[in-house]
Amino acid sequence: MRALVQRVTTASVTIAGKQISQIDAGLLVLVCAMQGDSQANADKLVAKLTKLRIFADEAGKMNRSLLDTGGAALVVSQFTLAADTSRGNRPGFSQAARPDDGKLLYLYFCKTLQKAGIPVKTGQFGADMAVSLTNDGPVTFWLEV
């Protein structure tokens, strides 16, 4: 699985002009299931994400995790993270999991993240979404398991 993780002060998802999810301080997690991924990959990503020390401590150093801060996660499915842009000008997405498999892993990831103690809000799998955020820092990380 791949994830683009952004530390945010606020983030939201809007579909057809209606806001469906919103968080304050925490992480916006754009996530993509790849071909061959399993629940074990999702478990590894959750373990990494919950313990990733990217929030400031009292000294201003990145030394606190999402679990430490009590922040929330807004998790949005984004198959375009699987894009192969190595040839030509048109990205290829053949490395992405099939939609049915991707949806199952996305839902499993969200559920597992919530079980780990993180308040989770979501986008809508497969929908055309408008994602708004205020990146804090800016702090952005690419994770792949």
Residue pairs with C-beta under 8 A, 6 or more apart in sequence:
1 31
1 32
1 33
1 34
1 37
1 41
1 42
1 44
1 45
1 105
1 109
1 144
1 145
2 31
2 32
2 34
2 81
2 82
2 142
2 143
2 144
3 29
3 30
3 31
3 32
3 45
3 49
3 81
3 142
3 143
3 144
4 29
4 30
4 78
4 81
4 140
4 141
4 142
4 143
5 27
5 28
5 29
5 30
5 49
5 52
5 54
5 140
5 141
5 142
5 143
6 27
6 28
6 30
6 133
6 135
6 138
6 139
6 140
6 141
7 26
7 27
7 54
7 55
7 135
7 136
7 137
7 138
7 139
7 140
8 23
8 25
8 26
8 27
8 28
8 74
8 133
8 134
8 135
8 136
9 24
9 25
9 134
9 136
10 22
10 23
10 24
10 25
10 133
10 134
11 22
11 23
11 26
11 28
11 74
11 131
11 132
11 133
11 134
12 19
12 21
12 22
12 23
12 74
12 131
12 132
12 133
13 19
13 20
13 21
13 22
13 74
13 76
13 121
13 122
13 123
13 124
13 129
13 130
13 131
13 132
14 20
14 129
14 130
14 131
14 132
15 124
15 127
15 128
15 129
15 130
20 123
20 124
21 74
21 121
21 122
21 123
22 74
22 121
23 71
23 72
23 73
23 74
23 119
23 121
24 71
24 72
25 69
25 71
25 72
25 136
26 66
26 69
26 71
26 72
26 73
26 74
26 119
27 49
27 66
27 71
27 72
27 73
27 74
28 73
28 74
28 76
28 131
28 133
29 49
29 73
29 74
29 75
29 76
30 76
30 77
30 78
30 81
30 131
31 45
31 75
31 76
31 77
31 78
31 81
31 106
31 109
32 77
32 78
32 79
32 80
32 81
32 82
32 96
32 97
32 102
33 41
33 42
33 96
33 97
33 101
33 102
33 105
33 106
34 41
34 82
34 95
34 96
34 97
35 94
35 95
35 96
35 97
35 98
36 97
37 97
37 101
37 105
38 105
39 105
39 108
41 105
41 145
42 105
42 108
42 109
42 112
43 112
44 145
45 109
45 143
45 145
46 109
46 112
46 113
46 116
47 116
48 143
48 145
49 66
49 73
49 113
49 143
50 65
50 66
50 67
50 113
50 116
50 117
50 118
51 65
51 67
52 65
52 66
52 141
52 143
53 62
53 63
53 64
53 65
53 68
54 62
54 64
54 65
54 139
54 141
55 62
55 63
55 64
55 65
55 66
55 68
55 69
55 71
56 62
56 63
56 64
57 63
57 64
62 139
66 73
66 118
67 116
67 117
67 118
71 118
71 119
72 118
72 119
72 120
72 121
73 113
73 118
73 119
73 120
73 121
74 120
74 121
74 122
74 123
75 106
75 109
75 110
75 113
75 120
75 121
75 122
75 123
76 122
76 123
76 129
76 131
77 102
77 103
77 106
77 123
77 125
77 126
79 93
79 96
79 102
80 91
80 93
82 93
82 95
82 96
82 97
83 91
83 92
83 93
84 91
84 92
84 93
84 94
84 95
85 91
96 102
97 105
99 126
102 125
103 125
103 126
106 125
107 125
110 120
110 122
113 120
114 120
123 129
123 131
